[in-house]
């Protein structure tokens, strides 16, 4: 199958030379590449803040960092034949990182922002197997690189509905509405209604699912022709939740193979990302690894529960029950009980306002041939 490459110019901000980079979600953003199902793509990405944090930088200099430039994404990738109702399959083959990363505290961000508002900054030296930091002697963080943001463009109907539901909670939660300043592309017709990249949504986005390392597969419901996949926000390592608002942030090159399952999102009634990943640190899982669904804090009426991990967990578990009913032929009650005795709930993101994201994981080794 054909192999493609998308490169980025790390020497310039995307505000000056965007090239194949953007920092908003909108279905009218022009594709950077067109591919066929089965093709592989090597995608270079910038760090989430577009190079604004530099080696040796002091925390006091962070006052000049423009958060509205985050997150810098590479894409979109147009997949021929993809139509609404399909599932896009993203097989993650490799994620390569450079030798530098950072972790930062920004005022207003993080689970404990009231206690530790920042600014604060750690610089990491990244090796093939672990990361070290001069300010944290005696500590080595194992390498587990993944992409914090992976997703598809929403339909215009979805985009506008989400903008309305987020506007409804703007007075009681931190919501980042559409913003034209520092938007790429800067076209007001796009930037004036495009999603910012801080939150995850039904088509993916800033999910921060640390299990999506090389060897994992992501399934995304398609809402627009071509799917329009974009990726960015590379992390060398992260704990579940990304509690302080940043992980070990870095740039990366991801190599992925793209596939398409026609009509599968519609057949499964799937309205959020799902994934398969390799066995983790949990004993007894076996080589079959995990299948996982995800949930956002959206209630049945379509309203947002800001950073409501319980509501997100309910939706993740409900999506797992639906998947087991369709894929394994179980009754809903059987599926619900099975998940209770064998599944895990993981907080993938607890800081990407206004949406917490919870993953429901089920080990595949429990199913006999």
ChimeraX attribute file (.defattr): number of C-alpha atoms within 10 A of each C-alpha:
attribute: neighborCount
match mode: 1-to-1
recipient: residues
	/A:1	9
	/A:2	11
	/A:3	13
	/A:4	15
	/A:5	12
	/A:6	17
	/A:7	15
	/A:8	17
	/A:9	15
	/A:10	15
	/A:11	9
	/A:12	12
	/A:13	17
	/A:14	25
	/A:15	17
	/A:16	8
	/A:17	14
	/A:18	17
	/A:19	15
	/A:20	22
	/A:21	28
	/A:22	25
	/A:23	31
	/A:24	28
	/A:25	27
	/A:26	22
	/A:27	22
	/A:28	16
	/A:29	19
	/A:30	14
	/A:31	18
	/A:32	17
	/A:33	17
	/A:34	14
	/A:35	18
	/A:36	17
	/A:37	19
	/A:38	18
	/A:39	16
	/A:40	22
	/A:41	20
	/A:42	18
	/A:43	22
	/A:44	26
	/A:45	30
	/A:46	26
	/A:47	23
	/A:48	26
	/A:49	21
	/A:50	26
	/A:51	17
	/A:52	15
	/A:53	24
	/A:54	11
	/A:55	12
	/A:56	9
	/A:57	13
	/A:58	14
	/A:59	16
	/A:60	11
	/A:61	11
	/A:62	18
	/A:63	10
	/A:64	9
	/A:65	14
	/A:66	12
	/A:67	14
	/A:68	17
	/A:69	23
	/A:70	21
	/A:71	25
	/A:72	28
	/A:73	30
	/A:74	27
	/A:75	25
	/A:76	27
	/A:77	24
	/A:78	23
	/A:79	24
	/A:80	15
	/A:81	14
	/A:82	24
	/A:83	19
	/A:84	18
	/A:85	22
	/A:86	25
	/A:87	28
	/A:88	29
	/A:89	21
	/A:90	22
	/A:91	22
	/A:92	22
	/A:93	17
	/A:94	18
	/A:95	23
	/A:96	16
	/A:97	23
	/A:98	14
	/A:99	13
	/A:100	18
	/A:101	27
	/A:102	22
	/A:103	19
	/A:104	21
	/A:105	20
	/A:106	22
	/A:107	14
	/A:108	14
	/A:109	21
	/A:110	22
	/A:111	17
	/A:112	13
	/A:113	17
	/A:114	11
	/A:115	8
	/A:116	16
	/A:117	15
	/A:118	17
	/A:119	15
	/A:120	15
	/A:121	20
	/A:122	19
	/A:123	24
	/A:124	24
	/A:125	15
	/A:126	22
	/A:127	15
	/A:128	12
	/A:129	10
	/A:130	16
	/A:131	21
	/A:132	18
	/A:133	17
	/A:134	11
	/A:135	11
	/A:136	11
	/A:137	8
	/A:138	8
	/A:139	12
	/A:140	12
	/A:141	16
	/A:142	16
	/A:143	17
	/A:144	18
	/A:145	25
	/A:146	29
	/A:147	30
	/A:148	25
	/A:149	25
	/A:150	27
	/A:151	30
	/A:152	29
	/A:153	28
	/A:154	26
	/A:155	19
	/A:156	16
	/A:157	10
	/A:158	15
	/A:159	18
	/A:160	15
	/A:161	13
	/A:162	19
	/A:163	18
	/A:164	13
	/A:165	14
	/A:166	22
	/A:167	14
	/A:168	14
	/A:169	16
	/A:170	14
	/A:171	9
	/A:172	8
	/A:173	16
	/A:174	16
	/A:175	21
	/A:176	18
	/A:177	16
	/A:178	17
	/A:179	17
	/A:180	19
	/A:181	12
	/A:182	16
	/A:183	23
	/A:184	24
	/A:185	24
	/A:186	17
	/A:187	11
	/A:188	14
	/A:189	11
	/A:190	20
	/A:191	23
	/A:192	15
	/A:193	19
	/A:194	28
	/A:195	24
	/A:196	24
	/A:197	23
	/A:198	23
	/A:199	23
	/A:200	25
	/A:201	25
	/A:202	22
	/A:203	22
	/A:204	26
	/A:205	26
	/A:206	24
	/A:207	29
	/A:208	32
	/A:209	26
	/A:210	21
	/A:211	25
	/A:212	23
	/A:213	20
	/A:214	21
	/A:215	15
	/A:216	20
	/A:217	23
	/A:218	21
	/A:219	26
	/A:220	27
	/A:221	30
	/A:222	32
	/A:223	26
	/A:224	20
	/A:225	18
	/A:226	24
	/A:227	30
	/A:228	30
	/A:229	27
	/A:230	28
	/A:231	27
	/A:232	33
	/A:233	30
	/A:234	30
	/A:235	29
	/A:236	32
	/A:237	22
	/A:238	24
	/A:239	14
	/A:240	16
	/A:241	25
	/A:242	22
	/A:243	19
	/A:244	19
	/A:245	20
	/A:246	21
	/A:247	23
	/A:248	23
	/A:249	26
	/A:250	30
	/A:251	27
	/A:252	24
	/A:253	21
	/A:254	24
	/A:255	22
	/A:256	24
	/A:257	19
	/A:258	22
	/A:259	19
	/A:260	23
	/A:261	15
	/A:262	17
	/A:263	17
	/A:264	17
	/A:265	22
	/A:266	15
	/A:267	12
	/A:268	16
	/A:269	15
	/A:270	22
	/A:271	20
	/A:272	21
	/A:273	27
	/A:274	26
	/A:275	23
	/A:276	23
	/A:277	21
	/A:278	20
	/A:279	18
	/A:280	14
	/A:281	7
	/A:282	8
	/A:283	7
	/A:284	11
	/A:285	17
	/A:286	15
	/A:287	12
	/A:288	15
	/A:289	17
	/A:290	23
	/A:291	21
	/A:292	26
	/A:293	26
	/A:294	31
	/A:295	32
	/A:296	31
	/A:297	25
	/A:298	21
	/A:299	13
	/A:300	8
	/A:301	6
	/A:302	11
	/A:303	15
	/A:304	22
	/A:305	20
	/A:306	23
	/A:307	22
	/A:308	19
	/A:309	22
	/A:310	17
	/A:311	21
	/A:312	27
	/A:313	23
	/A:314	20
	/A:315	25
	/A:316	28
	/A:317	27
	/A:318	20
	/A:319	25
	/A:320	27
	/A:321	24
	/A:322	21
	/A:323	22
	/A:324	19
	/A:325	18
	/A:326	15
	/A:327	10
	/A:328	11
	/A:329	11
	/A:330	16
	/A:331	13
	/A:332	17
	/A:333	10
	/A:334	14
	/A:335	20
	/A:336	19
	/A:337	12
	/A:338	16
	/A:339	20
	/A:340	13
	/A:341	9
	/A:342	12
	/A:343	19
	/A:344	15
	/A:345	19
	/A:346	18
	/A:347	22
	/A:348	25
	/A:349	29
	/A:350	24
	/A:351	24
	/A:352	26
	/A:353	20
	/A:354	24
	/A:355	28
	/A:356	28
	/A:357	34
	/A:358	31
	/A:359	30
	/A:360	29
	/A:361	25
	/A:362	23
	/A:363	25
	/A:364	18
	/A:365	15
	/A:366	13
	/A:367	8
	/A:368	5
	/A:369	4
